Amino acid sequence: MKQAVLIMVDTQRQDMLSCYDADAAPTPVLDALAREGMQFTNGYTCQPVCGPARSAIFTGLYPHSNGMIANSMQLGANTKTAGEWLSPHGIECGYIGKWHLDGGDYFGYGRCPTGYNPAYWYDMRNFLDELTEEERKK
């Protein structure tokens, strides 16, 4: 079975990774992934806001078509994500990080969406819920 990993970051420039810029701080693990996988040299977004940008990546639709034109909004009714498209074809999908597609606040609701394996799905709400009250204050 083939596997793929998509790593998305917020506000990280290309020249901050040593696989792109030899003068950058060392990033050996990301450098190895770049050598052994696919490395993009150019990337563009259809929307500079986090949630709508993620919505486009995970639905294949522009934000104005998938209903998510701003943060803290959920996808439009009947809009499928990659997990819903891929899982019926035997491609297991997981996700770790800021989901942003459920209409929740910055942290989300912590519920695994249809098409994703709950064992490999973890959003910011899940992280927050694991913290003690003292850790949350920090």
Secondary structure, DSSP 8 states (H G I E B T S, - for coil): ---------SS--GGGSTTT-TTS---HHHHHHHHHS---S----S-SSHHHHHHHHHHSS-HHHHT--STT-B--TT---HHHHHGGGT----EEE----BS-STT------TTS-GGGEEEHHHHHHHS-HHHHH-
